Amino acid sequence: MCAGSTAVQRELARPIKDIFRVDVSPLDRLGHDPSVVSFGWWCGDELVANVGLYERQL
């Protein structure tokens, strides 16, 4: 799966909603920024960590 896929976006949004009770799905309309490199660590079917790397802008 690529980082911009709908399935990945849903999996990233799920723990935010479950833990913080914040629905981030309205942000889906913004799409995926291809300049961001993201890494996810999974434990079985659970996403346990996600890191996004952004180019530093001075």
Jmol script that loads the backbone (N, CA, C; Angstrom):
load data "model"
ATOM      1  N   MET A   1       0.841  -1.181   0.000  1.00  0.00           N
ATOM      2  CA  MET A   1       0.000   0.000   0.000  1.00  0.00           C
ATOM      3  C   MET A   1       0.885   1.242   0.000  1.00  0.00           C
ATOM      4  N   CYS A   2       0.480   2.231  -0.744  1.00  0.00           N
ATOM      5  CA  CYS A   2       1.245   3.476  -0.738  1.00  0.00           C
ATOM      6  C   CYS A   2       0.695   4.409   0.337  1.00  0.00           C
ATOM      7  N   ALA A   3       1.529   5.348   0.775  1.00  0.00           N
ATOM      8  CA  ALA A   3       1.166   6.252   1.870  1.00  0.00           C
ATOM      9  C   ALA A   3      -0.083   7.065   1.564  1.00  0.00           C
ATOM     10  N   GLY A   4      -0.336   7.343   0.291  1.00  0.00           N
ATOM     11  CA  GLY A   4      -1.493   8.146  -0.066  1.00  0.00           C
ATOM     12  C   GLY A   4      -2.766   7.352  -0.276  1.00  0.00           C
ATOM     13  N   SER A   5      -2.722   6.046  -0.072  1.00  0.00           N
ATOM     14  CA  SER A   5      -3.903   5.231  -0.340  1.00  0.00           C
ATOM     15  C   SER A   5      -4.983   5.473   0.716  1.00  0.00           C
ATOM     16  N   THR A   6      -6.215   5.268   0.305  1.00  0.00           N
ATOM     17  CA  THR A   6      -7.345   5.469   1.206  1.00  0.00           C
ATOM     18  C   THR A   6      -7.274   4.531   2.395  1.00  0.00           C
ATOM     19  N   ALA A   7      -6.853   3.288   2.172  1.00  0.00           N
ATOM     20  CA  ALA A   7      -6.766   2.317   3.274  1.00  0.00           C
ATOM     21  C   ALA A   7      -5.750   2.760   4.314  1.00  0.00           C
ATOM     22  N   VAL A   8      -4.611   3.266   3.875  1.00  0.00           N
ATOM     23  CA  VAL A   8      -3.586   3.733   4.808  1.00  0.00           C
ATOM     24  C   VAL A   8      -4.091   4.958   5.561  1.00  0.00           C
ATOM     25  N   GLN A   9      -4.727   5.880   4.871  1.00  0.00           N
ATOM     26  CA  GLN A   9      -5.259   7.070   5.532  1.00  0.00           C
ATOM     27  C   GLN A   9      -6.284   6.697   6.599  1.00  0.00           C
ATOM     28  N   ARG A  10      -7.127   5.706   6.305  1.00  0.00           N
ATOM     29  CA  ARG A  10      -8.111   5.253   7.304  1.00  0.00           C
ATOM     30  C   ARG A  10      -7.411   4.658   8.521  1.00  0.00           C
ATOM     31  N   GLU A  11      -6.369   3.858   8.294  1.00  0.00           N
ATOM     32  CA  GLU A  11      -5.653   3.238   9.410  1.00  0.00           C
ATOM     33  C   GLU A  11      -4.931   4.287  10.261  1.00  0.00           C
ATOM     34  N   LEU A  12      -4.440   5.338   9.645  1.00  0.00           N
ATOM     35  CA  LEU A  12      -3.785   6.402  10.403  1.00  0.00           C
ATOM     36  C   LEU A  12      -4.807   7.221  11.191  1.00  0.00           C
ATOM     37  N   ALA A  13      -5.981   7.409  10.630  1.00  0.00           N
ATOM     38  CA  ALA A  13      -7.019   8.197  11.291  1.00  0.00           C
ATOM     39  C   ALA A  13      -7.671   7.441  12.446  1.00  0.00           C
ATOM     40  N   ARG A  14      -7.709   6.125  12.344  1.00  0.00           N
ATOM     41  CA  ARG A  14      -8.416   5.317  13.354  1.00  0.00           C
ATOM     42  C   ARG A  14      -7.891   5.513  14.773  1.00  0.00           C
ATOM     43  N   PRO A  15      -6.572   5.404  15.023  1.00  0.00           N
ATOM     44  CA  PRO A  15      -6.125   5.581  16.408  1.00  0.00           C
ATOM     45  C   PRO A  15      -6.314   7.022  16.906  1.00  0.00           C
ATOM     46  N   ILE A  16      -6.260   7.986  16.008  1.00  0.00           N
ATOM     47  CA  ILE A  16      -6.492   9.376  16.425  1.00  0.00           C
ATOM     48  C   ILE A  16      -7.925   9.518  16.937  1.00  0.00           C
ATOM     49  N   LYS A  17      -8.864   8.911  16.218  1.00  0.00           N
ATOM     50  CA  LYS A  17     -10.262   8.971  16.647  1.00  0.00           C
ATOM     51  C   LYS A  17     -10.479   8.134  17.907  1.00  0.00           C
ATOM     52  N   ASP A  18      -9.901   6.926  17.944  1.00  0.00           N
ATOM     53  CA  ASP A  18     -10.093   6.034  19.089  1.00  0.00           C
ATOM     54  C   ASP A  18      -9.508   6.612  20.376  1.00  0.00           C
ATOM     55  N   ILE A  19      -8.326   7.196  20.278  1.00  0.00           N
ATOM     56  CA  ILE A  19      -7.629   7.677  21.481  1.00  0.00           C
ATOM     57  C   ILE A  19      -8.056   9.091  21.858  1.00  0.00           C
ATOM     58  N   PHE A  20      -8.069   9.984  20.868  1.00  0.00           N
ATOM     59  CA  PHE A  20      -8.307  11.397  21.166  1.00  0.00           C
ATOM     60  C   PHE A  20      -9.726  11.855  20.855  1.00  0.00           C
ATOM     61  N   ARG A  21     -10.540  10.975  20.248  1.00  0.00           N
ATOM     62  CA  ARG A  21     -11.913  11.314  19.870  1.00  0.00           C
ATOM     63  C   ARG A  21     -11.971  12.495  18.901  1.00  0.00           C
ATOM     64  N   VAL A  22     -11.003  12.536  17.994  1.00  0.00           N
ATOM     65  CA  VAL A  22     -10.936  13.584  16.978  1.00  0.00           C
ATOM     66  C   VAL A  22     -11.109  12.932  15.612  1.00  0.00           C
ATOM     67  N   ASP A  23     -12.101  13.403  14.864  1.00  0.00           N
ATOM     68  CA  ASP A  23     -12.342  12.896  13.513  1.00  0.00           C
ATOM     69  C   ASP A  23     -11.533  13.728  12.525  1.00  0.00           C
ATOM     70  N   VAL A  24     -10.483  13.137  11.965  1.00  0.00           N
ATOM     71  CA  VAL A  24      -9.631  13.853  11.009  1.00  0.00           C
ATOM     72  C   VAL A  24     -10.011  13.561   9.563  1.00  0.00           C
ATOM     73  N   SER A  25     -11.103  12.815   9.345  1.00  0.00           N
ATOM     74  CA  SER A  25     -11.485  12.463   7.980  1.00  0.00           C
ATOM     75  C   SER A  25     -11.766  13.671   7.082  1.00  0.00           C
ATOM     76  N   PRO A  26     -12.226  14.824   7.608  1.00  0.00           N
ATOM     77  CA  PRO A  26     -12.390  15.982   6.713  1.00  0.00           C
ATOM     78  C   PRO A  26     -11.080  16.422   6.042  1.00  0.00           C
ATOM     79  N   LEU A  27      -9.950  16.064   6.629  1.00  0.00           N
ATOM     80  CA  LEU A  27      -8.655  16.410   6.039  1.00  0.00           C
ATOM     81  C   LEU A  27      -8.354  15.599   4.784  1.00  0.00           C
ATOM     82  N   ASP A  28      -9.090  14.501   4.567  1.00  0.00           N
ATOM     83  CA  ASP A  28      -8.878  13.670   3.378  1.00  0.00           C
ATOM     84  C   ASP A  28      -9.005  14.478   2.090  1.00  0.00           C
ATOM     85  N   ARG A  29      -9.821  15.515   2.098  1.00  0.00           N
ATOM     86  CA  ARG A  29     -10.028  16.317   0.888  1.00  0.00           C
ATOM     87  C   ARG A  29      -8.761  17.047   0.462  1.00  0.00           C
ATOM     88  N   LEU A  30      -7.799  17.194   1.387  1.00  0.00           N
ATOM     89  CA  LEU A  30      -6.544  17.875   1.060  1.00  0.00           C
ATOM     90  C   LEU A  30      -5.591  16.985   0.272  1.00  0.00           C
ATOM     91  N   GLY A  31      -5.781  15.666   0.337  1.00  0.00           N
ATOM     92  CA  GLY A  31      -4.920  14.741  -0.392  1.00  0.00           C
ATOM     93  C   GLY A  31      -3.600  14.491   0.316  1.00  0.00           C
ATOM     94  N   HIS A  32      -2.727  13.787  -0.362  1.00  0.00           N
ATOM     95  CA  HIS A  32      -1.421  13.407   0.188  1.00  0.00           C
ATOM     96  C   HIS A  32      -0.340  14.296  -0.402  1.00  0.00           C
ATOM     97  N   ASP A  33       0.549  14.803   0.431  1.00  0.00           N
ATOM     98  CA  ASP A  33       1.677  15.631  -0.010  1.00  0.00           C
ATOM     99  C   ASP A  33       2.828  14.697  -0.383  1.00  0.00           C
ATOM    100  N   PRO A  34       3.188  14.605  -1.674  1.00  0.00           N
ATOM    101  CA  PRO A  34       4.240  13.669  -2.089  1.00  0.00           C
ATOM    102  C   PRO A  34       5.630  14.041  -1.573  1.00  0.00           C
ATOM    103  N   SER A  35       5.812  15.253  -1.034  1.00  0.00           N
ATOM    104  CA  SER A  35       7.127  15.627  -0.496  1.00  0.00           C
ATOM    105  C   SER A  35       7.338  15.088   0.919  1.00  0.00           C
ATOM    106  N   VAL A  36       6.308  14.506   1.513  1.00  0.00           N
ATOM    107  CA  VAL A  36       6.399  13.947   2.860  1.00  0.00           C
ATOM    108  C   VAL A  36       6.683  12.455   2.758  1.00  0.00           C
ATOM    109  N   VAL A  37       7.673  12.007   3.518  1.00  0.00           N
ATOM    110  CA  VAL A  37       7.988  10.576   3.579  1.00  0.00           C
ATOM    111  C   VAL A  37       7.513  10.073   4.931  1.00  0.00           C
ATOM    112  N   SER A  38       6.615   9.099   4.918  1.00  0.00           N
ATOM    113  CA  SER A  38       6.061   8.564   6.161  1.00  0.00           C
ATOM    114  C   SER A  38       6.465   7.111   6.356  1.00  0.00           C
ATOM    115  N   PHE A  39       6.625   6.748   7.614  1.00  0.00           N
ATOM    116  CA  PHE A  39       6.949   5.374   7.987  1.00  0.00           C
ATOM    117  C   PHE A  39       5.948   4.935   9.038  1.00  0.00           C
ATOM    118  N   GLY A  40       5.455   3.734   8.922  1.00  0.00           N
ATOM    119  CA  GLY A  40       4.562   3.184   9.927  1.00  0.00           C
ATOM    120  C   GLY A  40       5.102   1.867  10.437  1.00  0.00           C
ATOM    121  N   TRP A  41       4.932   1.624  11.720  1.00  0.00           N
ATOM    122  CA  TRP A  41       5.321   0.363  12.328  1.00  0.00           C
ATOM    123  C   TRP A  41       4.061  -0.345  12.771  1.00  0.00           C
ATOM    124  N   TRP A  42       3.956  -1.599  12.374  1.00  0.00           N
ATOM    125  CA  TRP A  42       2.753  -2.378  12.622  1.00  0.00           C
ATOM    126  C   TRP A  42       3.046  -3.523  13.579  1.00  0.00           C
ATOM    127  N   CYS A  43       2.063  -3.856  14.381  1.00  0.00           N
ATOM    128  CA  CYS A  43       2.089  -5.042  15.234  1.00  0.00           C
ATOM    129  C   CYS A  43       0.832  -5.820  14.872  1.00  0.00           C
ATOM    130  N   GLY A  44       1.004  -6.823  14.029  1.00  0.00           N
ATOM    131  CA  GLY A  44      -0.160  -7.528  13.498  1.00  0.00           C
ATOM    132  C   GLY A  44      -0.972  -6.583  12.627  1.00  0.00           C
ATOM    133  N   ASP A  45      -2.246  -6.415  12.952  1.00  0.00           N
ATOM    134  CA  ASP A  45      -3.119  -5.518  12.193  1.00  0.00           C
ATOM    135  C   ASP A  45      -3.165  -4.111  12.779  1.00  0.00           C
ATOM    136  N   GLU A  46      -2.396  -3.859  13.836  1.00  0.00           N
ATOM    137  CA  GLU A  46      -2.444  -2.570  14.519  1.00  0.00           C
ATOM    138  C   GLU A  46      -1.259  -1.690  14.134  1.00  0.00           C
ATOM    139  N   LEU A  47      -1.555  -0.453  13.752  1.00  0.00           N
ATOM    140  CA  LEU A  47      -0.503   0.535  13.526  1.00  0.00           C
ATOM    141  C   LEU A  47      -0.086   1.057  14.886  1.00  0.00           C
ATOM    142  N   VAL A  48       1.186   0.869  15.250  1.00  0.00           N
ATOM    143  CA  VAL A  48       1.634   1.251  16.597  1.00  0.00           C
ATOM    144  C   VAL A  48       2.457   2.534  16.607  1.00  0.00           C
ATOM    145  N   ALA A  49       2.971   2.956  15.470  1.00  0.00           N
ATOM    146  CA  ALA A  49       3.722   4.217  15.406  1.00  0.00           C
ATOM    147  C   ALA A  49       3.737   4.709  13.967  1.00  0.00           C
ATOM    148  N   ASN A  50       3.778   6.008  13.820  1.00  0.00           N
ATOM    149  CA  ASN A  50       3.853   6.619  12.504  1.00  0.00           C
ATOM    150  C   ASN A  50       4.763   7.837  12.596  1.00  0.00           C
ATOM    151  N   VAL A  51       5.685   7.950  11.659  1.00  0.00           N
ATOM    152  CA  VAL A  51       6.621   9.071  11.625  1.00  0.00           C
ATOM    153  C   VAL A  51       6.555   9.694  10.242  1.00  0.00           C
ATOM    154  N   GLY A  52       6.478  11.003  10.172  1.00  0.00           N
ATOM    155  CA  GLY A  52       6.492  11.712   8.900  1.00  0.00           C
ATOM    156  C   GLY A  52       7.719  12.602   8.815  1.00  0.00           C
ATOM    157  N   LEU A  53       8.464  12.503   7.730  1.00  0.00           N
ATOM    158  CA  LEU A  53       9.646  13.335   7.526  1.00  0.00           C
ATOM    159  C   LEU A  53       9.327  14.423   6.516  1.00  0.00           C
ATOM    160  N   TYR A  54       9.625  15.649   6.893  1.00  0.00           N
ATOM    161  CA  TYR A  54       9.370  16.804   6.038  1.00  0.00           C
ATOM    162  C   TYR A  54      10.682  17.493   5.717  1.00  0.00           C
ATOM    163  N   GLU A  55      10.767  18.052   4.540  1.00  0.00           N
ATOM    164  CA  GLU A  55      11.954  18.828   4.170  1.00  0.00           C
ATOM    165  C   GLU A  55      11.992  20.093   5.008  1.00  0.00           C
ATOM    166  N   ARG A  56      13.131  20.380   5.596  1.00  0.00           N
ATOM    167  CA  ARG A  56      13.276  21.564   6.434  1.00  0.00           C
ATOM    168  C   ARG A  56      13.288  22.819   5.559  1.00  0.00           C
ATOM    169  N   GLN A  57      12.435  23.765   5.889  1.00  0.00           N
ATOM    170  CA  GLN A  57      12.345  25.027   5.160  1.00  0.00           C
ATOM    171  C   GLN A  57      12.938  26.129   6.037  1.00  0.00           C
ATOM    172  N   LEU A  58      13.950  26.802   5.524  1.00  0.00           N
ATOM    173  CA  LEU A  58      14.572  27.897   6.299  1.00  0.00           C
ATOM    174  C   LEU A  58      14.077  29.224   5.817  1.00  0.00           C
TER     175      LEU A  58
END
end "model"
wireframe off; spacefill off
backbone 0.3
color backbone group
